[in-house]
Amino acid sequence: MSVARTDLRKLRPLPPGLALLALILLINYVARGNLSITAPLLTSELHLSPSRLGILLSAFFWSYTAFVFFVGWLVDRFDVNVVLASGFFLWSVATAATGLAHGFVMLLAFRLLLGVGESVAFPSVSKILARTVTETHRGFANGVTTFGMKLGPAIGSLGGGLLMATYGWRAVFLGVGLISLLWIPAWWKWMPHNPATSTVTQPPFTGFIQIMLRRSFWGASAGHFCGNYVLYFLVTWLPSYLHDERQLSMRQMSKVAAAYYVAEAFSALATGWATDACVRRGGSPTMVRKSAMAIGHVIAALGLIACAFAGPHTYLFTLLTIALGSGMFGSGIFACAQILAGSRTAGRWVGLQNGFANFAGVIGPALTGFVVEWTGRFTVALAVTAFVSLLGALSWTFFVGPLEEICWEPEPVPLIVPACASR
């Protein structure tokens, strides 16, 4: 990497490159969560049933999941900075175009296009962090990017909700999509350059089959799926839950949802910092990071169960409990993948893992829509989400092996032999 531009190993002060990675994930989640914020307005304007709304909310994940498998290869094969900027441009245009949609079919088409563009985000960010951040700072770096990701729905819920109540949802989609494009010139200025390559001949990139033969890959993918199920349940259905179940106005709903996401964002940032601090003091990276993942899943599950039976004066406390747990496990999902894959294979590993994990987005929002339509309430949907979160704790604890870089075969001829483990 060219230190003349930025070196993400030097995390104090926060380098522009890392800040821009956090910002792009913030914009990512503002864009994908905007439709759930406007759901109460859409259902009345376009006469959408809960099941049709569930299809729209999950449609994003159809194209997102399909393309993220391919993007992992793309990120490892070509300049990751260009791939990231190209995908960002596509999803910004799709966001703006959504404001021009006048029916279910057009909304569906733009949500599919949004999924294609956003599929580049996490494989690209993980590739950059894997090759530029050391183990003792990996938790904090991922905590910063996760902070941006979690803050996205907060800004979308509060700012987007209030703006929609004032100017209408169409103007907000157009504005968010067009203003977001200002990120691109900033990225061209501060993006990290590719590290200098060694003169030693490098073997072919690790293949998809090699990755999928690892037990830790499937354990991490299962844990990621469970975490995504919780995440997408809240990103897509929290506004409707607050509006329909808790009878909040659009403005009240926006404030409560924003409070939830802010709490989740700070939980992720604090967990990333704390896990790094423990590792620097001699703690086992495997024990420290996997414990944070498992505890976070359990806390989120307890909060979801409590939320299903909470009264009008206690539901906010249960939501903040979910936020604490979700932030804890959210900060480590990609950090663990980066450690296991190593810098050369991070794009493909994260692409595959994120692809399988995002079936939660294909299944969860639509399933929740049908369950809510069938039962007339969110109680069963909350219970199902809590059960999935508990499965996530089991996956990270028992199916992910030691958090050490895997020795891939065939191995390169290294200048310095890294510590790694074969699993």
C-alpha positions as CSV (number, residue, x, y, z in Angstrom):
1,M,0.0,0.0,0.0
2,S,1.2,3.5,-0.7
3,V,1.6,5.2,2.6
4,A,1.6,8.5,0.7
5,R,-2.2,8.2,0.4
6,T,-3.2,6.4,3.6
7,D,-2.2,3.6,5.8
8,L,-5.1,2.0,7.6
9,R,-2.8,0.3,10.1
10,K,-2.4,3.8,11.7
11,L,-5.8,4.1,13.2
12,R,-5.1,7.2,15.3
13,P,-6.2,9.6,14.1
14,L,-8.9,7.9,12.0
15,P,-7.5,7.9,8.4
16,P,-9.7,9.3,5.6
17,G,-9.7,5.9,3.9
18,L,-11.3,4.1,6.8
19,A,-13.7,7.0,7.4
20,L,-14.9,6.7,3.8
21,L,-15.3,3.0,4.1
22,A,-17.6,3.6,7.2
23,L,-19.4,6.3,5.2
24,I,-20.1,4.0,2.2
25,L,-21.6,1.4,4.5
26,L,-23.7,4.1,6.2
27,I,-25.0,5.2,2.7
28,N,-25.5,1.5,1.9
29,Y,-27.9,1.0,4.7
30,V,-29.7,4.3,4.3
31,A,-30.4,3.2,0.7
32,R,-31.5,-0.3,1.4
33,G,-33.6,0.7,4.5
34,N,-35.4,3.7,2.9
35,L,-38.2,1.5,1.6
36,S,-39.0,0.2,5.0
37,I,-39.2,3.7,6.4
38,T,-41.7,4.7,3.7
39,A,-43.7,1.4,4.0
40,P,-46.7,3.1,5.9
41,L,-46.9,5.7,3.1
42,L,-46.5,3.1,0.3
43,T,-49.2,0.8,1.6
44,S,-51.7,3.6,1.5
45,E,-50.6,5.3,-1.7
46,L,-50.2,2.1,-3.8
47,H,-52.6,-0.1,-1.8
48,L,-50.0,-2.8,-1.0
49,S,-50.9,-5.8,1.2
50,P,-48.5,-7.0,3.9
51,S,-47.5,-9.9,1.7
52,R,-46.8,-7.6,-1.3
53,L,-44.8,-5.3,0.9
54,G,-42.8,-8.2,2.2
55,I,-42.0,-9.2,-1.4
56,L,-40.7,-5.7,-2.1
57,L,-38.7,-5.6,1.0
58,S,-37.1,-9.0,0.2
59,A,-36.6,-8.4,-3.5
60,F,-33.5,-6.4,-2.9
61,F,-31.9,-9.5,-1.5
62,W,-32.7,-11.6,-4.5
63,S,-30.3,-9.8,-6.8
64,Y,-28.0,-8.9,-3.9
65,T,-27.5,-12.5,-3.0
66,A,-27.1,-13.7,-6.5
67,F,-24.4,-11.2,-7.4
68,V,-22.5,-11.2,-4.2
69,F,-21.1,-14.7,-5.1
70,F,-19.7,-13.3,-8.3
71,V,-18.4,-10.1,-6.7
72,G,-16.1,-12.0,-4.4
73,W,-14.2,-13.2,-7.5
74,L,-14.3,-9.8,-9.0
75,V,-12.8,-8.1,-6.0
76,D,-9.9,-10.6,-5.8
77,R,-9.3,-10.4,-9.6
78,F,-9.5,-6.6,-10.3
79,D,-8.7,-3.3,-8.6
80,V,-11.0,-3.4,-5.5
81,N,-11.2,0.4,-5.4
82,V,-12.7,0.6,-8.9
83,V,-15.1,-2.3,-8.2
84,L,-16.3,-0.5,-5.0
85,A,-16.8,2.9,-6.7
86,S,-18.6,1.3,-9.7
87,G,-21.1,-0.6,-7.5
88,F,-21.7,2.5,-5.5
89,F,-22.5,4.6,-8.6
90,L,-25.0,1.9,-9.7
91,W,-26.8,1.8,-6.3
92,S,-27.0,5.6,-6.0
93,V,-28.7,5.8,-9.4
94,A,-31.1,3.0,-8.4
95,T,-32.0,4.9,-5.2
96,A,-32.7,8.1,-7.1
97,A,-34.8,6.3,-9.7
98,T,-36.9,4.7,-7.0
99,G,-38.4,8.1,-6.3
100,L,-39.8,8.1,-9.9
101,A,-41.5,4.7,-9.6
102,H,-45.3,4.7,-9.9
103,G,-46.3,1.1,-9.3
104,F,-45.4,-2.3,-7.8
105,V,-43.5,-3.5,-10.9
106,M,-41.3,-0.4,-11.2
107,L,-40.5,-0.5,-7.5
108,L,-39.6,-4.2,-7.8
109,A,-37.2,-3.5,-10.7
110,F,-35.4,-0.6,-8.9
111,R,-35.0,-2.7,-5.8
112,L,-33.4,-5.5,-7.8
113,L,-31.0,-3.0,-9.4
114,L,-30.1,-1.6,-6.0
115,G,-29.2,-5.1,-4.9
116,V,-26.8,-5.6,-7.8
117,G,-25.0,-2.3,-7.0
118,E,-24.8,-2.9,-3.2
119,S,-23.4,-6.5,-3.6
120,V,-19.9,-5.0,-4.0
121,A,-19.8,-3.3,-0.6
122,F,-18.8,-6.0,2.0
123,P,-16.4,-8.1,-0.1
124,S,-14.6,-4.9,-1.2
125,V,-14.5,-3.4,2.3
126,S,-13.3,-6.7,3.8
127,K,-10.6,-7.1,1.1
128,I,-9.3,-3.6,1.9
129,L,-9.3,-4.2,5.6
130,A,-7.8,-7.7,5.4
131,R,-4.7,-6.4,3.6
132,T,-4.2,-3.2,5.5
133,V,-5.1,-3.8,9.2
134,T,-3.2,-5.9,11.7
135,E,-4.8,-8.4,14.0
136,T,-4.5,-6.1,17.1
137,H,-6.5,-3.4,15.4
138,R,-8.9,-5.5,13.3
139,G,-11.7,-5.4,15.8
140,F,-11.7,-1.6,16.0
141,A,-11.4,-1.1,12.2
142,N,-14.4,-3.4,11.7
143,G,-16.1,-1.7,14.6
144,V,-15.7,1.6,12.8
145,T,-17.2,0.2,9.5
146,T,-19.9,-1.6,11.4
147,F,-20.6,1.7,13.2
148,G,-21.3,3.3,9.8
149,M,-23.4,0.4,8.8
150,K,-25.5,0.5,11.9
151,L,-25.8,4.3,11.9
152,G,-27.2,4.2,8.4
153,P,-30.6,3.0,9.4
154,A,-30.6,5.5,12.3
155,I,-30.0,8.4,10.0
156,G,-32.5,6.9,7.5
157,S,-35.1,6.4,10.2
158,L,-34.8,9.8,11.8
159,G,-33.8,12.1,8.9
160,G,-35.5,10.1,6.2
161,G,-38.7,9.7,8.3
162,L,-38.9,13.4,9.2
163,L,-38.1,14.5,5.6
164,M,-40.7,12.1,4.2
165,A,-43.3,13.5,6.5
166,T,-42.5,17.0,5.3
167,Y,-41.6,16.6,1.6
168,G,-42.9,13.2,0.6
169,W,-41.0,9.9,0.0
170,R,-40.3,10.6,-3.6
171,A,-38.2,13.7,-3.0
172,V,-36.2,11.9,-0.3
173,F,-35.3,9.0,-2.6
174,L,-34.2,11.4,-5.3
175,G,-32.2,13.5,-2.9
176,V,-30.4,10.6,-1.2
177,G,-29.4,9.0,-4.5
178,L,-28.0,12.2,-6.1
179,I,-26.3,13.6,-3.0
180,S,-24.6,10.3,-2.3
181,L,-22.6,10.6,-5.5
182,L,-20.4,13.1,-3.8
183,W,-18.7,10.2,-2.1
184,I,-17.0,9.1,-5.4
185,P,-14.6,12.1,-5.8
186,A,-13.6,11.9,-2.2
187,W,-12.8,8.2,-2.7
188,W,-10.6,8.9,-5.7
189,K,-8.6,11.3,-3.6
190,W,-8.1,9.2,-0.4
191,M,-8.6,5.6,-1.5
192,P,-5.8,3.2,-0.4
193,H,-3.6,2.1,-3.2
194,N,-2.9,-1.5,-3.9
195,P,0.1,-2.8,-1.9
196,A,3.3,-3.3,-3.8
197,T,3.4,-6.9,-5.2
198,S,6.4,-9.2,-4.6
199,T,8.6,-10.3,-7.4
200,V,8.0,-13.9,-6.2
201,T,5.6,-15.8,-8.6
202,Q,2.2,-16.1,-7.0
203,P,0.0,-19.2,-7.4
204,P,-3.5,-19.0,-8.7
205,F,-6.1,-17.5,-6.4
206,T,-7.7,-19.9,-3.9
207,G,-10.7,-21.5,-5.6
208,F,-14.3,-21.5,-4.3
209,I,-14.1,-25.3,-3.7
210,Q,-11.1,-24.9,-1.4
211,I,-13.0,-22.4,0.7
212,M,-16.1,-24.4,0.9
213,L,-14.3,-27.5,2.1
214,R,-13.4,-25.7,5.3
215,R,-15.6,-26.3,8.3
216,S,-14.9,-22.8,9.6
217,F,-16.4,-21.3,6.4
218,W,-19.7,-23.1,7.0
219,G,-19.7,-22.2,10.6
220,A,-19.1,-18.6,9.9
221,S,-21.7,-18.6,7.1
222,A,-24.3,-20.1,9.4
223,G,-23.5,-17.6,12.1
224,H,-23.6,-14.8,9.6
225,F,-27.0,-16.0,8.3
226,C,-28.4,-16.0,11.8
227,G,-27.0,-12.5,12.4
228,N,-28.5,-11.3,9.1
229,Y,-31.9,-12.7,9.9
230,V,-32.0,-10.5,13.1
231,L,-30.5,-7.5,11.2
232,Y,-32.9,-7.7,8.3
233,F,-35.9,-8.3,10.4
234,L,-35.3,-5.0,12.2
235,V,-34.1,-3.1,9.1
236,T,-37.2,-4.0,7.1
237,W,-39.9,-4.4,9.7
238,L,-39.0,-2.3,12.7
239,P,-40.8,0.8,11.3
240,S,-44.0,-1.1,10.5
241,Y,-43.8,-2.8,14.0
242,L,-43.6,0.6,15.7
243,H,-46.3,2.1,13.5
244,D,-48.8,-0.8,13.5
245,E,-48.1,-2.6,16.7
246,R,-47.2,0.3,18.9
247,Q,-49.4,2.9,17.2
248,L,-46.7,5.5,16.8
249,S,-47.0,8.4,14.4
250,M,-44.5,8.7,11.5
251,R,-42.5,11.2,13.5
252,Q,-42.5,9.2,16.7
253,M,-41.6,6.0,14.8
254,S,-38.7,7.8,13.2
255,K,-37.3,8.9,16.6
256,V,-37.7,5.5,18.3
257,A,-36.2,3.6,15.3
258,A,-33.2,6.0,15.2
259,A,-32.6,5.6,18.9
260,Y,-32.5,1.8,18.3
261,Y,-29.9,2.1,15.5
262,V,-27.7,4.6,17.3
263,A,-27.5,2.2,20.3
264,E,-26.7,-0.6,18.0
265,A,-23.9,1.4,16.3
266,F,-22.2,2.4,19.5
267,S,-22.5,-1.2,20.8
268,A,-20.6,-2.4,17.6
269,L,-17.9,0.3,18.0
270,A,-17.4,-0.4,21.7
271,T,-17.2,-4.2,21.1
272,G,-14.6,-3.8,18.4
273,W,-12.5,-1.6,20.6
274,A,-12.9,-3.9,23.6
275,T,-12.0,-7.1,21.8
276,D,-8.9,-5.5,20.3
277,A,-7.9,-4.3,23.8
278,C,-8.3,-7.8,25.2
279,V,-6.2,-9.3,22.3
280,R,-3.4,-6.7,22.9
281,R,-3.3,-7.7,26.5
282,G,-2.6,-11.3,25.6
283,G,-6.1,-12.7,25.3
284,S,-6.7,-15.5,22.7
285,P,-8.2,-13.9,19.6
286,T,-10.3,-17.1,19.2
287,M,-11.7,-16.9,22.7
288,V,-12.2,-13.2,22.8
289,R,-13.8,-12.7,19.4
290,K,-16.0,-15.8,19.4
291,S,-17.2,-15.1,23.0
292,A,-18.3,-11.6,21.9
293,M,-20.2,-13.1,19.0
294,A,-22.0,-15.8,21.1
295,I,-22.9,-13.4,24.0
296,G,-24.2,-10.9,21.5
297,H,-26.5,-13.4,19.9
298,V,-27.9,-14.6,23.3
299,I,-28.5,-11.0,24.4
300,A,-30.3,-10.2,21.2
301,A,-32.5,-13.3,21.5
302,L,-33.5,-12.4,25.1
303,G,-34.4,-8.9,23.9
304,L,-36.5,-10.3,21.1
305,I,-38.4,-12.6,23.4
306,A,-39.0,-9.8,25.8
307,C,-40.1,-7.5,23.0
308,A,-42.8,-10.0,22.0
309,F,-44.5,-9.7,25.4
310,A,-43.5,-6.1,26.3
311,G,-46.1,-3.5,27.2
312,P,-46.4,0.1,26.1
313,H,-44.0,1.3,28.8
314,T,-41.3,-1.5,28.5
315,Y,-41.0,-2.2,24.7
316,L,-38.3,0.5,24.3
317,F,-36.1,-1.1,26.9
318,T,-36.4,-4.4,25.1
319,L,-35.5,-2.8,21.8
320,L,-32.3,-1.3,23.3
321,T,-31.4,-4.8,24.6
322,I,-31.7,-6.2,21.1
323,A,-29.5,-3.3,19.9
324,L,-26.8,-4.1,22.4
325,G,-26.7,-7.8,21.4
326,S,-26.9,-7.1,17.6
327,G,-24.1,-4.5,17.8
328,M,-21.9,-7.0,19.7
329,F,-22.1,-9.8,17.1
330,G,-22.3,-7.4,14.2
331,S,-18.8,-6.0,14.8
332,G,-17.1,-9.4,14.5
333,I,-18.8,-11.0,11.5
334,F,-16.4,-9.7,8.9
335,A,-13.4,-9.4,11.2
336,C,-13.6,-13.2,11.7
337,A,-13.8,-13.8,8.0
338,Q,-10.8,-11.5,7.3
339,I,-8.7,-13.4,9.9
340,L,-9.6,-16.9,8.5
341,A,-9.3,-16.0,4.8
342,G,-6.2,-13.8,4.9
343,S,-5.6,-10.8,2.6
344,R,-5.3,-12.8,-0.7
345,T,-8.6,-14.7,-0.3
346,A,-10.7,-12.2,1.7
347,G,-12.8,-11.1,-1.3
348,R,-13.9,-14.6,-2.4
349,W,-14.4,-15.8,1.2
350,V,-16.5,-12.8,2.2
351,G,-18.4,-12.9,-1.2
352,L,-19.3,-16.6,-0.6
353,Q,-20.1,-16.1,3.1
354,N,-22.1,-13.0,2.5
355,G,-23.9,-14.7,-0.4
356,F,-25.1,-17.7,1.7
357,A,-25.8,-15.4,4.7
358,N,-28.0,-13.1,2.7
359,F,-30.5,-15.9,2.0
360,A,-31.7,-14.6,5.4
361,G,-32.7,-11.4,3.5
362,V,-34.5,-13.5,0.8
363,I,-36.4,-15.5,3.4
364,G,-36.8,-13.3,6.4
365,P,-38.6,-10.2,5.3
366,A,-41.1,-12.1,3.1
367,L,-41.7,-14.8,5.8
368,T,-42.3,-12.1,8.4
369,G,-44.8,-10.4,6.0
370,F,-46.8,-13.7,5.6
371,V,-46.6,-14.4,9.4
372,V,-47.8,-10.9,10.3
373,E,-50.6,-11.1,7.8
374,W,-51.6,-14.6,9.1
375,T,-51.5,-13.8,12.8
376,G,-52.3,-10.1,12.7
377,R,-49.4,-9.3,15.1
378,F,-45.6,-9.5,15.4
379,T,-45.4,-11.9,18.4
380,V,-44.7,-15.0,16.4
381,A,-42.3,-13.2,14.1
382,L,-40.3,-11.9,17.0
383,A,-40.1,-15.4,18.6
384,V,-38.9,-17.0,15.3
385,T,-36.2,-14.3,15.1
386,A,-35.1,-15.0,18.7
387,F,-34.8,-18.7,17.9
388,V,-32.6,-18.0,14.9
389,S,-30.4,-15.7,17.0
390,L,-29.8,-18.5,19.4
391,L,-28.8,-20.8,16.5
392,G,-26.2,-18.1,15.6
393,A,-24.6,-18.3,19.1
394,L,-24.3,-22.1,18.6
395,S,-22.7,-21.7,15.2
396,W,-20.0,-19.3,16.2
397,T,-19.2,-21.3,19.3
398,F,-19.1,-24.9,18.0
399,F,-18.7,-24.8,14.2
400,V,-16.1,-22.1,13.7
401,G,-12.6,-23.3,14.4
402,P,-9.6,-21.3,15.8
403,L,-9.4,-17.8,14.4
404,E,-6.1,-18.0,12.6
405,E,-5.3,-17.5,8.9
406,I,-5.8,-20.7,7.0
407,C,-2.8,-22.1,5.1
408,W,-4.2,-22.5,1.6
409,E,-2.9,-25.0,-0.9
410,P,-1.0,-24.5,-3.1
411,E,0.9,-22.1,-0.9
412,P,2.9,-19.1,-2.2
413,V,6.7,-19.0,-1.6
414,P,6.6,-16.5,1.3
415,L,9.2,-14.0,2.2
416,I,8.1,-14.3,5.8
417,V,6.2,-17.5,6.9
418,P,3.0,-16.5,8.6
419,A,1.4,-18.3,11.6
420,C,-1.5,-20.1,10.2
421,A,-3.6,-23.2,10.8
422,S,-5.1,-25.8,8.5
423,R,-8.7,-26.6,9.2
